[in-house]
């Protein structure tokens, strides 16, 4: 795998985490009515993350590694969303 492909994958995965990390950090804070912002975060529409990956000259081993990492990330994000809803 060339460095450009790896950089593109890293940037897209990182950017897709920003809204979730923001919501995750925001949930523990307090708003002016002394209620947690969990209710506010739960009432907002769910974010959908589209991850676009551009691959050039990727062999099968690298592709399996990429797919495994995406699967781990997806499970982690799904778990966070479930925790935020409770």
Backbone as ProteinMPNN parsed JSONL, in Angstrom:
{"seq_chain_A": "XXXXXXXXXXXXXXXXXXXXXXXXXXXXXXXXXXXXXXXXXXXXXXXXXXXXXXXXXXXXXXXXXXXXXXXXXXXXXXXXXXXXXX", "coords_chain_A": {"N_chain_A": [[0.857, -1.173, 0.0], [0.586, 2.166, -0.852], [1.829, 5.304, 0.495], [0.113, 7.486, 0.114], [-2.477, 6.394, -0.139], [-2.769, 5.295, 2.421], [-2.662, 7.617, 3.962], [-4.968, 8.967, 3.081], [-6.973, 7.201, 3.955], [-6.572, 7.338, 6.736], [-7.129, 10.063, 7.258], [-9.859, 10.275, 6.473], [-11.094, 8.439, 8.25], [-10.425, 9.64, 10.676], [-11.724, 12.154, 10.447], [-14.36, 11.319, 10.392], [-14.803, 10.646, 12.991], [-14.936, 12.989, 14.458], [-17.531, 14.387, 14.874], [-18.819, 12.5, 16.543], [-17.07, 12.275, 18.705], [-17.319, 14.872, 19.664], [-20.04, 14.946, 20.45], [-19.893, 12.943, 22.378], [-18.222, 14.085, 24.321], [-19.773, 16.262, 25.0], [-21.995, 15.264, 26.261], [-21.592, 14.756, 28.997], [-21.601, 17.262, 30.175], [-23.141, 20.14, 31.794], [-26.194, 21.919, 31.249], [-27.877, 25.177, 31.138], [-30.23, 24.802, 32.569], [-29.602, 23.037, 34.502], [-29.79, 20.39, 33.853], [-28.561, 17.378, 32.481], [-26.923, 17.331, 29.305], [-27.583, 15.127, 27.93], [-30.185, 14.532, 27.137], [-30.603, 16.485, 25.203], [-28.703, 15.754, 23.293], [-29.7, 13.261, 22.616], [-32.043, 13.927, 21.374], [-31.348, 15.059, 19.002], [-30.988, 14.493, 15.454], [-29.765, 11.318, 14.414], [-26.382, 10.881, 13.581], [-25.037, 10.125, 10.455], [-22.379, 8.366, 9.131], [-20.395, 8.458, 6.429], [-17.84, 6.754, 5.088], [-15.315, 7.248, 2.927], [-13.034, 5.586, 0.999], [-10.085, 5.703, -0.732], [-8.29, 3.653, -2.74], [-5.206, 2.556, -3.958], [-3.278, 0.286, -5.729], [-3.411, -1.897, -3.804], [-2.702, -4.733, -1.944], [-4.008, -8.036, -1.157], [-3.625, -8.701, 1.553], [-3.238, -6.205, 2.826], [-5.723, -5.074, 2.296], [-7.442, -6.733, 3.761], [-6.575, -6.081, 6.317], [-7.312, -3.373, 6.454], [-10.125, -3.581, 6.227], [-10.659, -5.005, 8.558], [-9.896, -3.123, 10.513], [-11.772, -1.109, 10.006], [-14.106, -2.469, 10.663], [-13.694, -2.857, 13.432], [-13.726, -0.172, 14.253], [-16.342, 0.54, 13.556], [-17.837, -1.117, 15.269], [-17.04, -0.054, 17.735], [-18.028, 2.572, 17.548], [-20.75, 2.034, 17.319], [-21.227, 0.871, 19.795], [-20.718, 3.085, 21.448], [-22.802, 4.782, 20.625], [-24.993, 3.309, 21.529], [-24.507, 3.387, 24.285], [-24.791, 6.11, 24.726], [-27.489, 6.488, 24.302], [-28.687, 5.336, 26.448]], "CA_chain_A": [[0.0, 0.0, 0.0], [1.414, 3.372, -0.883], [1.591, 6.228, 1.604], [-1.032, 8.345, -0.176], [-3.693, 5.661, 0.22], [-2.826, 5.201, 3.872], [-2.976, 8.953, 4.46], [-6.378, 9.244, 2.778], [-7.775, 6.387, 4.87], [-6.423, 7.895, 8.082], [-7.836, 11.347, 7.324], [-11.305, 10.054, 6.443], [-11.521, 7.818, 9.502], [-10.307, 10.653, 11.72], [-12.776, 13.157, 10.285], [-15.66, 10.734, 10.702], [-14.936, 10.544, 14.442], [-15.05, 14.295, 15.108], [-18.862, 14.667, 15.435], [-19.132, 11.573, 17.623], [-16.268, 12.667, 19.856], [-17.912, 16.106, 20.183], [-21.248, 14.565, 21.186], [-19.49, 12.155, 23.541], [-17.717, 15.015, 25.329], [-20.829, 17.197, 25.367], [-23.046, 14.609, 27.034], [-21.344, 14.843, 30.43], [-21.634, 18.635, 30.691], [-24.44, 20.619, 32.283], [-26.689, 23.111, 30.561], [-28.325, 26.235, 32.049], [-31.341, 24.341, 33.405], [-29.027, 22.064, 35.433], [-30.033, 19.032, 33.38], [-27.459, 16.963, 31.617], [-27.249, 17.533, 27.889], [-27.857, 13.831, 27.295], [-31.483, 14.622, 26.474], [-30.429, 17.3, 24.003], [-27.976, 14.954, 22.307], [-30.55, 12.16, 22.168], [-33.129, 14.433, 20.538], [-30.842, 15.464, 17.694], [-30.986, 13.364, 14.517], [-28.56, 10.489, 14.468], [-25.405, 11.196, 12.545], [-24.626, 9.029, 9.59], [-20.997, 8.567, 8.717], [-19.997, 7.8, 5.193], [-16.389, 6.725, 5.006], [-14.875, 7.016, 1.559], [-11.638, 5.163, 1.0], [-9.488, 5.626, -2.06], [-7.218, 2.666, -2.673], [-4.381, 2.345, -5.148], [-2.265, -0.767, -5.612], [-3.525, -2.533, -2.498], [-2.731, -6.188, -2.044], [-5.087, -8.661, -0.39], [-3.317, -8.632, 2.983], [-3.528, -4.843, 3.276], [-7.165, -4.866, 2.231], [-8.03, -7.416, 4.917], [-6.242, -5.279, 7.497], [-8.157, -2.172, 6.411], [-11.502, -3.978, 6.526], [-10.697, -5.361, 9.981], [-9.856, -1.879, 11.29], [-13.067, -0.439, 9.832], [-15.076, -3.236, 11.444], [-13.465, -2.518, 14.84], [-14.19, 1.198, 14.449], [-17.8, 0.521, 13.479], [-18.346, -1.703, 16.516], [-16.791, 0.898, 18.816], [-18.974, 3.683, 17.399], [-22.074, 1.503, 17.618], [-21.287, 0.719, 21.25], [-20.839, 4.44, 22.018], [-24.155, 5.277, 20.37], [-25.892, 2.603, 22.44], [-24.273, 3.907, 25.635], [-25.316, 7.476, 24.78], [-28.946, 6.45, 24.311], [-29.16, 4.84, 27.759]], "C_chain_A": [[0.9, 1.232, 0.0], [0.981, 4.343, 0.22], [0.387, 7.136, 1.365], [-2.337, 7.658, 0.211], [-3.851, 5.574, 1.724], [-3.191, 6.545, 4.494], [-4.45, 9.281, 4.248], [-7.284, 8.465, 3.724], [-7.739, 6.981, 6.27], [-7.204, 9.192, 8.236], [-9.341, 11.132, 7.345], [-11.805, 9.417, 7.731], [-11.464, 8.823, 10.645], [-11.415, 11.684, 11.643], [-14.141, 12.593, 10.636], [-15.882, 10.618, 12.204], [-15.216, 11.877, 15.117], [-16.459, 14.56, 15.653], [-19.211, 13.755, 16.608], [-18.339, 11.931, 18.87], [-16.849, 13.936, 20.484], [-19.159, 15.787, 21.004], [-20.896, 13.808, 22.459], [-18.992, 13.071, 24.659], [-18.82, 15.927, 25.855], [-21.837, 16.565, 26.326], [-22.838, 14.757, 28.538], [-21.455, 16.238, 31.005], [-23.043, 19.009, 31.141], [-24.894, 21.819, 31.453], [-27.265, 24.086, 31.597], [-29.457, 25.795, 32.966], [-30.908, 23.26, 34.383], [-29.416, 20.625, 35.088], [-28.841, 18.639, 32.524], [-27.893, 17.126, 30.169], [-27.508, 16.215, 27.175], [-29.187, 13.877, 26.545], [-31.391, 15.424, 25.183], [-29.748, 16.483, 22.91], [-28.856, 13.838, 21.764], [-31.642, 12.655, 21.23], [-32.656, 14.897, 19.163], [-30.846, 14.271, 16.757], [-29.674, 12.6, 14.599], [-27.66, 10.834, 13.294], [-25.096, 9.954, 11.734], [-23.249, 9.349, 9.074], [-20.738, 7.757, 7.466], [-18.492, 7.9, 5.081], [-16.011, 6.352, 3.582], [-13.395, 6.686, 1.599], [-11.172, 5.041, -0.443], [-8.281, 4.706, -1.968], [-6.512, 2.566, -4.013], [-3.385, 1.246, -4.849], [-2.265, -1.427, -4.235], [-3.553, -4.042, -2.688], [-3.776, -6.746, -1.069], [-4.855, -8.562, 1.12], [-3.636, -7.248, 3.541], [-5.025, -4.574, 3.296], [-7.866, -5.534, 3.413], [-7.768, -6.637, 6.201], [-7.128, -4.038, 7.578], [-9.595, -2.518, 6.799], [-11.662, -4.357, 8.001], [-10.72, -4.101, 10.849], [-11.176, -1.116, 11.185], [-14.142, -1.151, 10.644], [-14.932, -2.935, 12.94], [-13.997, -1.121, 15.148], [-15.714, 1.257, 14.466], [-18.407, -0.043, 14.758], [-18.183, -0.737, 17.683], [-17.786, 2.057, 18.752], [-20.391, 3.241, 17.726], [-22.258, 1.352, 19.125], [-21.447, 2.083, 21.926], [-22.238, 4.996, 21.812], [-25.153, 4.611, 21.301], [-25.738, 3.109, 23.867], [-24.872, 5.305, 25.778], [-26.832, 7.492, 24.858], [-29.493, 6.012, 25.663], [-28.995, 5.852, 28.842]], "O_chain_A": [[1.858, 1.315, 0.768], [-0.098, 4.208, 0.797], [-0.291, 7.517, 2.318], [-3.206, 8.278, 0.824], [-4.95, 5.758, 2.247], [-3.955, 6.593, 5.458], [-5.103, 9.816, 5.143], [-8.259, 9.013, 4.238], [-8.778, 7.11, 6.916], [-7.875, 9.391, 9.249], [-10.036, 11.745, 8.155], [-12.845, 9.821, 8.25], [-12.359, 8.854, 11.489], [-11.988, 12.053, 12.668], [-14.998, 13.324, 11.132], [-17.023, 10.504, 12.652], [-15.693, 11.895, 16.252], [-16.576, 14.935, 16.819], [-19.838, 14.201, 17.568], [-18.877, 11.896, 19.977], [-16.868, 14.063, 21.709], [-19.323, 16.289, 22.116], [-21.525, 14.007, 23.498], [-19.313, 12.847, 25.826], [-18.803, 16.318, 27.022], [-22.463, 17.269, 27.118], [-23.811, 14.872, 29.283], [-21.408, 16.394, 32.225], [-24.004, 18.281, 30.895], [-24.078, 22.63, 31.014], [-27.153, 23.847, 32.8], [-29.625, 26.366, 34.044], [-31.749, 22.632, 35.025], [-29.372, 19.746, 35.948], [-28.195, 19.491, 31.914], [-29.081, 17.067, 29.852], [-27.637, 16.186, 25.952], [-29.306, 13.329, 25.449], [-32.027, 15.081, 24.186], [-30.16, 16.513, 21.75], [-28.772, 13.501, 20.583], [-32.121, 11.9, 20.384], [-33.468, 15.105, 18.262], [-30.718, 13.136, 17.216], [-28.611, 13.179, 14.826], [-28.119, 11.049, 12.172], [-24.918, 8.865, 12.28], [-22.979, 10.467, 8.633], [-20.851, 6.531, 7.457], [-17.934, 8.994, 4.991], [-16.35, 5.272, 3.098], [-12.599, 7.43, 2.173], [-11.792, 4.361, -1.26], [-7.356, 4.962, -1.197], [-7.148, 2.501, -5.065], [-2.716, 1.279, -3.816], [-1.225, -1.502, -3.581], [-4.327, -4.564, -3.49], [-4.348, -6.01, -0.265], [-5.803, -8.36, 1.878], [-4.238, -7.132, 4.609], [-5.533, -3.92, 4.207], [-8.783, -4.958, 3.999], [-8.637, -6.546, 7.068], [-7.632, -3.696, 8.648], [-10.206, -1.822, 7.609], [-12.687, -4.059, 8.615], [-11.481, -4.025, 11.814], [-11.641, -0.542, 12.17], [-14.996, -0.502, 11.247], [-15.933, -2.775, 13.638], [-14.639, -0.907, 16.177], [-16.305, 1.946, 15.297], [-19.387, 0.497, 15.271], [-19.076, -0.611, 18.522], [-18.323, 2.475, 19.777], [-21.15, 3.99, 18.342], [-23.319, 1.667, 19.664], [-22.224, 2.22, 22.871], [-22.803, 5.611, 22.716], [-26.061, 5.268, 21.811], [-26.728, 3.247, 24.585], [-25.402, 5.647, 26.836], [-27.408, 8.421, 25.426], [-30.649, 6.293, 25.983], [-29.344, 5.587, 29.992]]}, "name": "protein", "num_of_chains": 1, "seq": "XXXXXXXXXXXXXXXXXXXXXXXXXXXXXXXXXXXXXXXXXXXXXXXXXXXXXXXXXXXXXXXXXXXXXXXXXXXXXXXXXXXXXX"}
